[in-house]
Amino acid sequence: MRLRALGRTGSGDPVLVDRATELGRVLFSRDRDLLKEGVQQRRGVRFSGIIFAHQLAAGIGKCVEDLELLARARDPAELLDKIVYVPLR
């Protein structure tokens, strides 16, 4: 999800994670800084979940496959306060 889609341009990762949580949305990212924010959030602040893929670990096609699988198999509430890594193993 882009900051523009959230109505927040020019905002940093903490704002992005907070806004996604307000909207009940799980974030997908390949950005390590957003992953770091998720790790910090896990230490005490609730967040809606992050799905992370390292840029060298999986191509876009594999990410899309795994995101589709997660969307079909899991309720977003199950990802609350969690970080899920793709590719799924």
TITORLO-542156 format. One record per residue: residue number from 1; residue in one letter; x, y, z of N, C-alpha, C, CB in turn. Coordinates in nm, 4 decimals. Glycine has a CB too. Layout:
# residues N
resi: NUM | resn: A | n_c1: X | n_c2: Y | n_c3: Z | ca_c1: X | ca_c2: Y | ca_c3: Z | c_c1: X | c_c2: Y | c_c3: Z | cb_c1: X | cb_c2: Y | cb_c3: Z
...
END
This chain:
# residues 89
resi: 1 | resn: M | n_c1: 0.0849 | n_c2: -0.1151 | n_c3: 0.0000 | ca_c1: 0.0000 | ca_c2: 0.0000 | ca_c3: 0.0000 | c_c1: 0.0904 | c_c2: 0.1225 | c_c3: 0.0000 | cb_c1: -0.0971 | cb_c2: -0.0009 | cb_c3: 0.1212
resi: 2 | resn: R | n_c1: 0.0584 | n_c2: 0.2150 | n_c3: -0.0819 | ca_c1: 0.1374 | ca_c2: 0.3373 | ca_c3: -0.0905 | c_c1: 0.0839 | c_c2: 0.4407 | c_c3: 0.0066 | cb_c1: 0.1369 | cb_c2: 0.3930 | cb_c3: -0.2335
resi: 3 | resn: L | n_c1: 0.1730 | n_c2: 0.5283 | n_c3: 0.0476 | ca_c1: 0.1303 | ca_c2: 0.6360 | ca_c3: 0.1373 | c_c1: 0.0188 | c_c2: 0.7180 | c_c3: 0.0757 | cb_c1: 0.2479 | cb_c2: 0.7265 | cb_c3: 0.1719
resi: 4 | resn: R | n_c1: 0.0256 | n_c2: 0.7401 | n_c3: -0.0543 | ca_c1: -0.0792 | ca_c2: 0.8177 | ca_c3: -0.1216 | c_c1: -0.2146 | c_c2: 0.7484 | c_c3: -0.1052 | cb_c1: -0.0458 | cb_c2: 0.8362 | cb_c3: -0.2722
resi: 5 | resn: A | n_c1: -0.2184 | n_c2: 0.6138 | n_c3: -0.1144 | ca_c1: -0.3434 | ca_c2: 0.5398 | ca_c3: -0.0980 | c_c1: -0.3992 | c_c2: 0.5567 | c_c3: 0.0427 | cb_c1: -0.3219 | cb_c2: 0.3914 | cb_c3: -0.1283
resi: 6 | resn: L | n_c1: -0.3114 | n_c2: 0.5822 | n_c3: 0.1373 | ca_c1: -0.3538 | ca_c2: 0.6021 | ca_c3: 0.2753 | c_c1: -0.3845 | c_c2: 0.7478 | c_c3: 0.3053 | cb_c1: -0.2474 | cb_c2: 0.5518 | cb_c3: 0.3699
resi: 7 | resn: G | n_c1: -0.3652 | n_c2: 0.8323 | n_c3: 0.2067 | ca_c1: -0.3887 | ca_c2: 0.9743 | ca_c3: 0.2295 | c_c1: -0.2740 | c_c2: 1.0413 | c_c3: 0.3025 | cb_c1: -0.5155 | cb_c2: 0.9935 | cb_c3: 0.3070
resi: 8 | resn: R | n_c1: -0.1562 | n_c2: 0.9793 | n_c3: 0.2982 | ca_c1: -0.0408 | ca_c2: 1.0330 | ca_c3: 0.3711 | c_c1: 0.0812 | c_c2: 1.0355 | c_c3: 0.2799 | cb_c1: -0.0116 | cb_c2: 0.9491 | cb_c3: 0.4984
resi: 9 | resn: T | n_c1: 0.1048 | n_c2: 1.1413 | n_c3: 0.2113 | ca_c1: 0.2265 | ca_c2: 1.1510 | ca_c3: 0.1325 | c_c1: 0.3322 | c_c2: 1.2214 | c_c3: 0.2147 | cb_c1: 0.2014 | cb_c2: 1.2253 | cb_c3: -0.0006
resi: 10 | resn: G | n_c1: 0.4565 | n_c2: 1.1816 | n_c3: 0.1957 | ca_c1: 0.5659 | ca_c2: 1.2445 | ca_c3: 0.2673 | c_c1: 0.5792 | c_c2: 1.1988 | c_c3: 0.4110 | cb_c1: 0.5490 | cb_c2: 1.3911 | cb_c3: 0.2643
resi: 11 | resn: S | n_c1: 0.5087 | n_c2: 1.0929 | n_c3: 0.4499 | ca_c1: 0.5157 | ca_c2: 1.0424 | ca_c3: 0.5867 | c_c1: 0.6088 | c_c2: 0.9223 | c_c3: 0.5928 | cb_c1: 0.3755 | cb_c2: 1.0047 | cb_c3: 0.6385
resi: 12 | resn: G | n_c1: 0.6627 | n_c2: 0.8962 | n_c3: 0.7092 | ca_c1: 0.7552 | ca_c2: 0.7864 | ca_c3: 0.7257 | c_c1: 0.6874 | c_c2: 0.6556 | c_c3: 0.7607 | cb_c1: 0.8542 | cb_c2: 0.8201 | cb_c3: 0.8299
resi: 13 | resn: D | n_c1: 0.7706 | n_c2: 0.5539 | n_c3: 0.7808 | ca_c1: 0.7212 | ca_c2: 0.4196 | ca_c3: 0.8092 | c_c1: 0.6335 | c_c2: 0.4102 | c_c3: 0.9338 | cb_c1: 0.8365 | cb_c2: 0.3272 | cb_c3: 0.8240
resi: 14 | resn: P | n_c1: 0.6659 | n_c2: 0.4787 | n_c3: 1.0441 | ca_c1: 0.5767 | ca_c2: 0.4693 | ca_c3: 1.1609 | c_c1: 0.4348 | c_c2: 0.5159 | c_c3: 1.1299 | cb_c1: 0.6328 | cb_c2: 0.5515 | cb_c3: 1.2758
resi: 15 | resn: V | n_c1: 0.4229 | n_c2: 0.6221 | n_c3: 1.0536 | ca_c1: 0.2911 | ca_c2: 0.6733 | ca_c3: 1.0167 | c_c1: 0.2196 | c_c2: 0.5731 | c_c3: 0.9265 | cb_c1: 0.3033 | cb_c2: 0.8106 | cb_c3: 0.9463
resi: 16 | resn: L | n_c1: 0.2923 | n_c2: 0.5139 | n_c3: 0.8336 | ca_c1: 0.2353 | ca_c2: 0.4148 | ca_c3: 0.7430 | c_c1: 0.1809 | c_c2: 0.2952 | c_c3: 0.8201 | cb_c1: 0.3400 | cb_c2: 0.3688 | cb_c3: 0.6414
resi: 17 | resn: V | n_c1: 0.2596 | n_c2: 0.2424 | n_c3: 0.9131 | ca_c1: 0.2162 | ca_c2: 0.1274 | ca_c3: 0.9932 | c_c1: 0.0961 | c_c2: 0.1650 | c_c3: 1.0797 | cb_c1: 0.3321 | cb_c2: 0.0759 | cb_c3: 1.0820
resi: 18 | resn: D | n_c1: 0.1004 | n_c2: 0.2814 | n_c3: 1.1411 | ca_c1: -0.0125 | ca_c2: 0.3250 | ca_c3: 1.2244 | c_c1: -0.1401 | c_c2: 0.3418 | c_c3: 1.1427 | cb_c1: 0.0214 | cb_c2: 0.4564 | cb_c3: 1.2946
resi: 19 | resn: R | n_c1: -0.1287 | n_c2: 0.4026 | n_c3: 1.0256 | ca_c1: -0.2467 | ca_c2: 0.4257 | ca_c3: 0.9428 | c_c1: -0.3042 | c_c2: 0.2947 | c_c3: 0.8897 | cb_c1: -0.2123 | cb_c2: 0.5183 | cb_c3: 0.8268
resi: 20 | resn: A | n_c1: -0.2177 | n_c2: 0.2036 | n_c3: 0.8473 | ca_c1: -0.2655 | ca_c2: 0.0728 | ca_c3: 0.8013 | c_c1: -0.3386 | c_c2: 0.0010 | c_c3: 0.9141 | cb_c1: -0.1479 | cb_c2: -0.0137 | cb_c3: 0.7501
resi: 21 | resn: T | n_c1: -0.2889 | n_c2: 0.0147 | n_c3: 1.0352 | ca_c1: -0.3537 | ca_c2: -0.0471 | ca_c3: 1.1507 | c_c1: -0.4902 | c_c2: 0.0153 | c_c3: 1.1748 | cb_c1: -0.2661 | cb_c2: -0.0331 | cb_c3: 1.2759
resi: 22 | resn: E | n_c1: -0.4996 | n_c2: 0.1480 | n_c3: 1.1662 | ca_c1: -0.6291 | ca_c2: 0.2156 | ca_c3: 1.1812 | c_c1: -0.7308 | c_c2: 0.1633 | c_c3: 1.0807 | cb_c1: -0.6126 | cb_c2: 0.3671 | cb_c3: 1.1646
resi: 23 | resn: L | n_c1: -0.6836 | n_c2: 0.1336 | n_c3: 0.9595 | ca_c1: -0.7719 | ca_c2: 0.0876 | ca_c3: 0.8530 | c_c1: -0.7914 | c_c2: -0.0641 | c_c3: 0.8530 | cb_c1: -0.7173 | cb_c2: 0.1314 | cb_c3: 0.7198
resi: 24 | resn: G | n_c1: -0.7195 | n_c2: -0.1342 | n_c3: 0.9408 | ca_c1: -0.7303 | ca_c2: -0.2799 | ca_c3: 0.9474 | c_c1: -0.6679 | c_c2: -0.3498 | c_c3: 0.8277 | cb_c1: -0.8744 | cb_c2: -0.3197 | cb_c3: 0.9585
resi: 25 | resn: R | n_c1: -0.5638 | n_c2: -0.2900 | n_c3: 0.7714 | ca_c1: -0.4976 | ca_c2: -0.3452 | ca_c3: 0.6531 | c_c1: -0.3615 | c_c2: -0.4036 | c_c3: 0.6881 | cb_c1: -0.4822 | cb_c2: -0.2378 | cb_c3: 0.5457
resi: 26 | resn: V | n_c1: -0.3299 | n_c2: -0.5140 | n_c3: 0.6252 | ca_c1: -0.1987 | ca_c2: -0.5759 | ca_c3: 0.6387 | c_c1: -0.1102 | c_c2: -0.5174 | c_c3: 0.5291 | cb_c1: -0.2070 | cb_c2: -0.7335 | cb_c3: 0.6290
resi: 27 | resn: L | n_c1: 0.0132 | n_c2: -0.4850 | n_c3: 0.5633 | ca_c1: 0.1066 | ca_c2: -0.4267 | ca_c3: 0.4672 | c_c1: 0.1939 | c_c2: -0.5343 | c_c3: 0.4046 | cb_c1: 0.1940 | cb_c2: -0.3207 | cb_c3: 0.5347
resi: 28 | resn: F | n_c1: 0.2216 | n_c2: -0.5206 | n_c3: 0.2758 | ca_c1: 0.3239 | ca_c2: -0.6010 | ca_c3: 0.2088 | c_c1: 0.4361 | c_c2: -0.5060 | c_c3: 0.1718 | cb_c1: 0.2670 | cb_c2: -0.6762 | cb_c3: 0.0815
resi: 29 | resn: S | n_c1: 0.5594 | n_c2: -0.5488 | n_c3: 0.1982 | ca_c1: 0.6723 | ca_c2: -0.4630 | ca_c3: 0.1665 | c_c1: 0.7954 | c_c2: -0.5447 | c_c3: 0.1329 | cb_c1: 0.7019 | cb_c2: -0.3694 | cb_c3: 0.2819
resi: 30 | resn: R | n_c1: 0.8823 | n_c2: -0.4829 | n_c3: 0.0539 | ca_c1: 1.0156 | ca_c2: -0.5366 | ca_c3: 0.0280 | c_c1: 1.1195 | c_c2: -0.4397 | c_c3: 0.0825 | cb_c1: 1.0375 | cb_c2: -0.5616 | cb_c3: -0.1240
resi: 31 | resn: D | n_c1: 1.0759 | n_c2: -0.3471 | n_c3: 0.1657 | ca_c1: 1.1592 | ca_c2: -0.2412 | ca_c3: 0.2216 | c_c1: 1.2043 | c_c2: -0.2797 | c_c3: 0.3625 | cb_c1: 1.0827 | cb_c2: -0.1066 | cb_c3: 0.2236
resi: 32 | resn: R | n_c1: 1.3355 | n_c2: -0.2909 | n_c3: 0.3802 | ca_c1: 1.3896 | ca_c2: -0.3318 | ca_c3: 0.5104 | c_c1: 1.3578 | c_c2: -0.2326 | c_c3: 0.6218 | cb_c1: 1.5393 | cb_c2: -0.3496 | cb_c3: 0.5004
resi: 33 | resn: D | n_c1: 1.3471 | n_c2: -0.1043 | n_c3: 0.5894 | ca_c1: 1.3146 | ca_c2: -0.0055 | ca_c3: 0.6915 | c_c1: 1.1742 | c_c2: -0.0286 | c_c3: 0.7474 | cb_c1: 1.3262 | cb_c2: 0.1360 | cb_c3: 0.6342
resi: 34 | resn: L | n_c1: 1.0812 | n_c2: -0.0655 | n_c3: 0.6612 | ca_c1: 0.9461 | ca_c2: -0.0954 | ca_c3: 0.7090 | c_c1: 0.9479 | c_c2: -0.2212 | c_c3: 0.7964 | cb_c1: 0.8487 | cb_c2: -0.1137 | cb_c3: 0.5897
resi: 35 | resn: L | n_c1: 1.0303 | n_c2: -0.3186 | n_c3: 0.7595 | ca_c1: 1.0450 | ca_c2: -0.4387 | ca_c3: 0.8417 | c_c1: 1.0966 | c_c2: -0.4012 | c_c3: 0.9804 | cb_c1: 1.1404 | cb_c2: -0.5400 | cb_c3: 0.7741
resi: 36 | resn: K | n_c1: 1.1961 | n_c2: -0.3138 | n_c3: 0.9869 | ca_c1: 1.2491 | ca_c2: -0.2694 | ca_c3: 1.1163 | c_c1: 1.1405 | c_c2: -0.2023 | c_c3: 1.1995 | cb_c1: 1.3670 | cb_c2: -0.1729 | cb_c3: 1.0960
resi: 37 | resn: E | n_c1: 1.0564 | n_c2: -0.1230 | n_c3: 1.1348 | ca_c1: 0.9459 | ca_c2: -0.0584 | ca_c3: 1.2057 | c_c1: 0.8505 | c_c2: -0.1627 | c_c3: 1.2624 | cb_c1: 0.8702 | cb_c2: 0.0378 | cb_c3: 1.1123
resi: 38 | resn: G | n_c1: 0.8233 | n_c2: -0.2674 | n_c3: 1.1860 | ca_c1: 0.7371 | ca_c2: -0.3751 | ca_c3: 1.2340 | c_c1: 0.7953 | c_c2: -0.4452 | c_c3: 1.3550 | cb_c1: 0.7130 | cb_c2: -0.4753 | cb_c3: 1.1242
resi: 39 | resn: V | n_c1: 0.9264 | n_c2: -0.4685 | n_c3: 1.3536 | ca_c1: 0.9921 | ca_c2: -0.5314 | ca_c3: 1.4685 | c_c1: 0.9794 | c_c2: -0.4420 | c_c3: 1.5909 | cb_c1: 1.1410 | cb_c2: -0.5602 | cb_c3: 1.4379
resi: 40 | resn: Q | n_c1: 0.9979 | n_c2: -0.3115 | n_c3: 1.5730 | ca_c1: 0.9828 | ca_c2: -0.2193 | ca_c3: 1.6861 | c_c1: 0.8392 | c_c2: -0.2159 | c_c3: 1.7349 | cb_c1: 1.0279 | cb_c2: -0.0784 | cb_c3: 1.6470
resi: 41 | resn: Q | n_c1: 0.7438 | n_c2: -0.2189 | n_c3: 1.6434 | ca_c1: 0.6027 | ca_c2: -0.2168 | ca_c3: 1.6822 | c_c1: 0.5682 | c_c2: -0.3401 | c_c3: 1.7643 | cb_c1: 0.5123 | cb_c2: -0.2086 | cb_c3: 1.5580
resi: 42 | resn: R | n_c1: 0.6271 | n_c2: -0.4550 | n_c3: 1.7308 | ca_c1: 0.5986 | ca_c2: -0.5790 | ca_c3: 1.8043 | c_c1: 0.6384 | c_c2: -0.5684 | c_c3: 1.9500 | cb_c1: 0.6708 | cb_c2: -0.6963 | cb_c3: 1.7402
resi: 43 | resn: R | n_c1: 0.7212 | n_c2: -0.4741 | n_c3: 1.9821 | ca_c1: 0.7698 | ca_c2: -0.4605 | ca_c3: 2.1195 | c_c1: 0.6750 | c_c2: -0.3815 | c_c3: 2.2079 | cb_c1: 0.9048 | cb_c2: -0.3945 | cb_c3: 2.1198
resi: 44 | resn: G | n_c1: 0.5513 | n_c2: -0.3633 | n_c3: 2.1659 | ca_c1: 0.4604 | ca_c2: -0.2973 | ca_c3: 2.2570 | c_c1: 0.3432 | c_c2: -0.2243 | c_c3: 2.1955 | cb_c1: 0.5346 | cb_c2: -0.2046 | cb_c3: 2.3356
resi: 45 | resn: V | n_c1: 0.3490 | n_c2: -0.1978 | n_c3: 2.0651 | ca_c1: 0.2395 | ca_c2: -0.1268 | ca_c3: 2.0011 | c_c1: 0.1729 | c_c2: -0.2216 | c_c3: 1.9023 | cb_c1: 0.2895 | cb_c2: 0.0029 | cb_c3: 1.9301
resi: 46 | resn: R | n_c1: 0.0427 | n_c2: -0.2343 | n_c3: 1.9123 | ca_c1: -0.0292 | ca_c2: -0.3247 | ca_c3: 1.8228 | c_c1: -0.0239 | c_c2: -0.2727 | c_c3: 1.6792 | cb_c1: -0.1756 | cb_c2: -0.3413 | cb_c3: 1.8687
resi: 47 | resn: F | n_c1: -0.0155 | n_c2: -0.3653 | n_c3: 1.5835 | ca_c1: -0.0196 | ca_c2: -0.3286 | ca_c3: 1.4426 | c_c1: -0.0869 | c_c2: -0.4401 | c_c3: 1.3646 | cb_c1: 0.1229 | cb_c2: -0.3009 | cb_c3: 1.3875
resi: 48 | resn: S | n_c1: -0.1347 | n_c2: -0.4057 | n_c3: 1.2459 | ca_c1: -0.2199 | ca_c2: -0.4971 | ca_c3: 1.1700 | c_c1: -0.1458 | c_c2: -0.6085 | c_c3: 1.0987 | cb_c1: -0.2970 | cb_c2: -0.4205 | cb_c3: 1.0704
resi: 49 | resn: G | n_c1: -0.0157 | n_c2: -0.6068 | n_c3: 1.0992 | ca_c1: 0.0622 | ca_c2: -0.7132 | ca_c3: 1.0377 | c_c1: 0.1392 | c_c2: -0.6650 | c_c3: 0.9166 | cb_c1: -0.0276 | cb_c2: -0.8271 | cb_c3: 0.9986
resi: 50 | resn: I | n_c1: 0.2517 | n_c2: -0.7311 | n_c3: 0.8929 | ca_c1: 0.3366 | ca_c2: -0.6992 | ca_c3: 0.7785 | c_c1: 0.3750 | c_c2: -0.8299 | c_c3: 0.7111 | cb_c1: 0.4637 | cb_c2: -0.6181 | cb_c3: 0.8218
resi: 51 | resn: I | n_c1: 0.3651 | n_c2: -0.8318 | n_c3: 0.5801 | ca_c1: 0.4169 | ca_c2: -0.9423 | ca_c3: 0.5002 | c_c1: 0.5398 | c_c2: -0.8871 | c_c3: 0.4304 | cb_c1: 0.3093 | cb_c2: -0.9989 | cb_c3: 0.3967
resi: 52 | resn: F | n_c1: 0.6537 | n_c2: -0.9522 | n_c3: 0.4524 | ca_c1: 0.7809 | ca_c2: -0.9004 | ca_c3: 0.4031 | c_c1: 0.8478 | c_c2: -1.0005 | c_c3: 0.3102 | cb_c1: 0.8738 | cb_c2: -0.8664 | cb_c3: 0.5198
resi: 53 | resn: A | n_c1: 0.9030 | n_c2: -0.9500 | n_c3: 0.2013 | ca_c1: 0.9825 | ca_c2: -1.0311 | ca_c3: 0.1087 | c_c1: 1.1130 | c_c2: -0.9585 | c_c3: 0.0812 | cb_c1: 0.9050 | cb_c2: -1.0589 | cb_c3: -0.0243
resi: 54 | resn: H | n_c1: 1.2223 | n_c2: -1.0243 | n_c3: 0.1104 | ca_c1: 1.3523 | ca_c2: -0.9666 | ca_c3: 0.0767 | c_c1: 1.3623 | c_c2: -0.9597 | c_c3: -0.0751 | cb_c1: 1.4704 | cb_c2: -1.0507 | cb_c3: 0.1377
resi: 55 | resn: Q | n_c1: 1.4208 | n_c2: -0.8524 | n_c3: -0.1264 | ca_c1: 1.4248 | ca_c2: -0.8315 | ca_c3: -0.2709 | c_c1: 1.4992 | c_c2: -0.9413 | c_c3: -0.3464 | cb_c1: 1.4884 | cb_c2: -0.6995 | cb_c3: -0.3005
resi: 56 | resn: L | n_c1: 1.5944 | n_c2: -1.0061 | n_c3: -0.2822 | ca_c1: 1.6709 | ca_c2: -1.1112 | ca_c3: -0.3496 | c_c1: 1.6155 | c_c2: -1.2511 | c_c3: -0.3225 | cb_c1: 1.8159 | cb_c2: -1.1050 | cb_c3: -0.3063
resi: 57 | resn: A | n_c1: 1.5217 | n_c2: -1.2630 | n_c3: -0.2313 | ca_c1: 1.4715 | ca_c2: -1.3950 | ca_c3: -0.1926 | c_c1: 1.3603 | c_c2: -1.4466 | c_c3: -0.2828 | cb_c1: 1.4221 | cb_c2: -1.3905 | cb_c3: -0.0514
resi: 58 | resn: A | n_c1: 1.2872 | n_c2: -1.3565 | n_c3: -0.3466 | ca_c1: 1.1748 | ca_c2: -1.3993 | ca_c3: -0.4296 | c_c1: 1.1428 | c_c2: -1.2928 | c_c3: -0.5327 | cb_c1: 1.0510 | cb_c2: -1.4292 | cb_c3: -0.3432
resi: 59 | resn: G | n_c1: 1.1096 | n_c2: -1.3393 | n_c3: -0.6510 | ca_c1: 1.0654 | ca_c2: -1.2479 | ca_c3: -0.7555 | c_c1: 0.9215 | c_c2: -1.2056 | c_c3: -0.7312 | cb_c1: 1.0794 | cb_c2: -1.3128 | cb_c3: -0.8937
resi: 60 | resn: I | n_c1: 0.8771 | n_c2: -1.1096 | n_c3: -0.8081 | ca_c1: 0.7409 | ca_c2: -1.0580 | ca_c3: -0.7930 | c_c1: 0.6378 | c_c2: -1.1691 | c_c3: -0.8140 | cb_c1: 0.7158 | cb_c2: -0.9429 | cb_c3: -0.8922
resi: 61 | resn: G | n_c1: 0.6582 | n_c2: -1.2551 | n_c3: -0.9145 | ca_c1: 0.5622 | ca_c2: -1.3626 | ca_c3: -0.9404 | c_c1: 0.5428 | c_c2: -1.4517 | c_c3: -0.8196 | cb_c1: 0.6071 | cb_c2: -1.4460 | cb_c3: -1.0582
resi: 62 | resn: K | n_c1: 0.6509 | n_c2: -1.4909 | n_c3: -0.7541 | ca_c1: 0.6414 | ca_c2: -1.5754 | ca_c3: -0.6349 | c_c1: 0.5738 | c_c2: -1.5000 | c_c3: -0.5216 | cb_c1: 0.7808 | cb_c2: -1.6234 | cb_c3: -0.5911
resi: 63 | resn: C | n_c1: 0.6049 | n_c2: -1.3723 | n_c3: -0.5065 | ca_c1: 0.5395 | ca_c2: -1.2917 | ca_c3: -0.4028 | c_c1: 0.3885 | c_c2: -1.2875 | c_c3: -0.4251 | cb_c1: 0.5969 | cb_c2: -1.1485 | cb_c3: -0.4010
resi: 64 | resn: V | n_c1: 0.3479 | n_c2: -1.2660 | n_c3: -0.5497 | ca_c1: 0.2050 | ca_c2: -1.2602 | ca_c3: -0.5805 | c_c1: 0.1392 | c_c2: -1.3944 | c_c3: -0.5486 | cb_c1: 0.1823 | cb_c2: -1.2227 | cb_c3: -0.7292
resi: 65 | resn: E | n_c1: 0.2020 | n_c2: -1.5054 | n_c3: -0.5858 | ca_c1: 0.1481 | ca_c2: -1.6382 | ca_c3: -0.5543 | c_c1: 0.1291 | c_c2: -1.6549 | c_c3: -0.4039 | cb_c1: 0.2411 | cb_c2: -1.7484 | cb_c3: -0.6083
resi: 66 | resn: D | n_c1: 0.2313 | n_c2: -1.6191 | n_c3: -0.3281 | ca_c1: 0.2251 | ca_c2: -1.6365 | ca_c3: -0.1833 | c_c1: 0.1241 | c_c2: -1.5416 | c_c3: -0.1197 | cb_c1: 0.3628 | cb_c2: -1.6147 | cb_c3: -0.1218
resi: 67 | resn: L | n_c1: 0.1144 | n_c2: -1.4190 | n_c3: -0.1707 | ca_c1: 0.0149 | ca_c2: -1.3251 | ca_c3: -0.1189 | c_c1: -0.1262 | c_c2: -1.3764 | c_c3: -0.1451 | cb_c1: 0.0335 | cb_c2: -1.1862 | cb_c3: -0.1822
resi: 68 | resn: E | n_c1: -0.1482 | n_c2: -1.4338 | n_c3: -0.2622 | ca_c1: -0.2792 | ca_c2: -1.4908 | ca_c3: -0.2934 | c_c1: -0.3105 | c_c2: -1.6067 | c_c3: -0.1993 | cb_c1: -0.2843 | cb_c2: -1.5380 | cb_c3: -0.4399
resi: 69 | resn: L | n_c1: -0.2128 | n_c2: -1.6915 | n_c3: -0.1756 | ca_c1: -0.2313 | ca_c2: -1.8038 | ca_c3: -0.0837 | c_c1: -0.2647 | c_c2: -1.7541 | c_c3: 0.0572 | cb_c1: -0.1051 | cb_c2: -1.8917 | cb_c3: -0.0805
resi: 70 | resn: L | n_c1: -0.1912 | n_c2: -1.6559 | n_c3: 0.1041 | ca_c1: -0.2175 | ca_c2: -1.6000 | ca_c3: 0.2367 | c_c1: -0.3566 | c_c2: -1.5370 | c_c3: 0.2438 | cb_c1: -0.1109 | cb_c2: -1.4958 | cb_c3: 0.2727
resi: 71 | resn: A | n_c1: -0.3956 | n_c2: -1.4663 | n_c3: 0.1379 | ca_c1: -0.5267 | ca_c2: -1.4016 | ca_c3: 0.1368 | c_c1: -0.6398 | c_c2: -1.5042 | c_c3: 0.1418 | cb_c1: -0.5412 | cb_c2: -1.3140 | cb_c3: 0.0124
resi: 72 | resn: R | n_c1: -0.6196 | n_c2: -1.6180 | n_c3: 0.0790 | ca_c1: -0.7224 | ca_c2: -1.7218 | ca_c3: 0.0779 | c_c1: -0.7236 | c_c2: -1.8042 | c_c3: 0.2062 | cb_c1: -0.7020 | cb_c2: -1.8131 | cb_c3: -0.0407
resi: 73 | resn: A | n_c1: -0.6071 | n_c2: -1.8219 | n_c3: 0.2663 | ca_c1: -0.5951 | ca_c2: -1.9143 | ca_c3: 0.3795 | c_c1: -0.6055 | c_c2: -1.8485 | c_c3: 0.5161 | cb_c1: -0.4657 | cb_c2: -1.9859 | cb_c3: 0.3711
resi: 74 | resn: R | n_c1: -0.5835 | n_c2: -1.7206 | n_c3: 0.5225 | ca_c1: -0.5804 | ca_c2: -1.6532 | ca_c3: 0.6522 | c_c1: -0.6750 | c_c2: -1.5356 | c_c3: 0.6574 | cb_c1: -0.4408 | cb_c2: -1.6069 | cb_c3: 0.6838
resi: 75 | resn: D | n_c1: -0.7313 | n_c2: -1.5171 | n_c3: 0.7737 | ca_c1: -0.8106 | ca_c2: -1.3986 | ca_c3: 0.8015 | c_c1: -0.7121 | c_c2: -1.2890 | c_c3: 0.8427 | cb_c1: -0.9195 | cb_c2: -1.4256 | cb_c3: 0.9138
resi: 76 | resn: P | n_c1: -0.7317 | n_c2: -1.1641 | n_c3: 0.8004 | ca_c1: -0.6384 | ca_c2: -1.0578 | ca_c3: 0.8392 | c_c1: -0.6176 | c_c2: -1.0473 | c_c3: 0.9909 | cb_c1: -0.6883 | cb_c2: -0.9253 | cb_c3: 0.7864
resi: 77 | resn: A | n_c1: -0.7185 | n_c2: -1.0825 | n_c3: 1.0683 | ca_c1: -0.7046 | ca_c2: -1.0765 | ca_c3: 1.2146 | c_c1: -0.5976 | c_c2: -1.1731 | c_c3: 1.2654 | cb_c1: -0.8387 | cb_c2: -1.1079 | cb_c3: 1.2818
resi: 78 | resn: E | n_c1: -0.5715 | n_c2: -1.2795 | n_c3: 1.1911 | ca_c1: -0.4680 | ca_c2: -1.3752 | ca_c3: 1.2312 | c_c1: -0.3278 | c_c2: -1.3164 | c_c3: 1.2174 | cb_c1: -0.4789 | cb_c2: -1.5024 | cb_c3: 1.1478
resi: 79 | resn: L | n_c1: -0.3146 | n_c2: -1.2096 | n_c3: 1.1417 | ca_c1: -0.1834 | ca_c2: -1.1477 | ca_c3: 1.1211 | c_c1: -0.1570 | c_c2: -1.0319 | c_c3: 1.2159 | cb_c1: -0.1713 | cb_c2: -1.0994 | cb_c3: 0.9791
resi: 80 | resn: L | n_c1: -0.2522 | n_c2: -1.0039 | n_c3: 1.3031 | ca_c1: -0.2369 | ca_c2: -0.8953 | ca_c3: 1.3983 | c_c1: -0.1073 | c_c2: -0.9132 | c_c3: 1.4784 | cb_c1: -0.3590 | cb_c2: -0.8886 | cb_c3: 1.4928
resi: 81 | resn: D | n_c1: -0.0245 | n_c2: -0.8108 | n_c3: 1.4785 | ca_c1: 0.1030 | ca_c2: -0.8095 | ca_c3: 1.5522 | c_c1: 0.2046 | c_c2: -0.9117 | c_c3: 1.5016 | cb_c1: 0.0769 | cb_c2: -0.8347 | cb_c3: 1.6981
resi: 82 | resn: K | n_c1: 0.1900 | n_c2: -0.9564 | n_c3: 1.3776 | ca_c1: 0.2820 | ca_c2: -1.0574 | ca_c3: 1.3232 | c_c1: 0.3535 | c_c2: -1.0044 | c_c3: 1.2000 | cb_c1: 0.2063 | cb_c2: -1.1868 | cb_c3: 1.2885
resi: 83 | resn: I | n_c1: 0.4699 | n_c2: -1.0626 | n_c3: 1.1778 | ca_c1: 0.5438 | ca_c2: -1.0406 | ca_c3: 1.0546 | c_c1: 0.5547 | c_c2: -1.1759 | c_c3: 0.9872 | cb_c1: 0.6856 | cb_c2: -0.9763 | cb_c3: 1.0806
resi: 84 | resn: V | n_c1: 0.5098 | n_c2: -1.1838 | n_c3: 0.8630 | ca_c1: 0.5155 | ca_c2: -1.3075 | ca_c3: 0.7850 | c_c1: 0.6159 | c_c2: -1.2835 | c_c3: 0.6732 | cb_c1: 0.3730 | cb_c2: -1.3487 | cb_c3: 0.7279
resi: 85 | resn: Y | n_c1: 0.7031 | n_c2: -1.3808 | n_c3: 0.6532 | ca_c1: 0.8057 | ca_c2: -1.3683 | ca_c3: 0.5512 | c_c1: 0.7683 | c_c2: -1.4522 | c_c3: 0.4287 | cb_c1: 0.9429 | cb_c2: -1.4113 | cb_c3: 0.6070
resi: 86 | resn: V | n_c1: 0.7841 | n_c2: -1.3953 | n_c3: 0.3104 | ca_c1: 0.7676 | ca_c2: -1.4700 | ca_c3: 0.1876 | c_c1: 0.8994 | c_c2: -1.4642 | c_c3: 0.1130 | cb_c1: 0.6504 | cb_c2: -1.4140 | cb_c3: 0.1014
resi: 87 | resn: P | n_c1: 0.9360 | n_c2: -1.5685 | n_c3: 0.0395 | ca_c1: 0.8500 | ca_c2: -1.6767 | ca_c3: -0.0011 | c_c1: 0.8159 | c_c2: -1.7685 | c_c3: 0.1162 | cb_c1: 0.9153 | cb_c2: -1.7554 | cb_c3: -0.1121
resi: 88 | resn: L | n_c1: 0.6938 | n_c2: -1.8222 | n_c3: 0.1094 | ca_c1: 0.6521 | ca_c2: -1.9192 | ca_c3: 0.2107 | c_c1: 0.7327 | c_c2: -2.0463 | c_c3: 0.1892 | cb_c1: 0.4976 | cb_c2: -1.9480 | cb_c3: 0.2035
resi: 89 | resn: R | n_c1: 0.7605 | n_c2: -2.1122 | n_c3: 0.2965 | ca_c1: 0.8405 | ca_c2: -2.2371 | ca_c3: 0.2853 | c_c1: 0.7551 | c_c2: -2.3573 | c_c3: 0.3078 | cb_c1: 0.9563 | cb_c2: -2.2381 | cb_c3: 0.3850
END
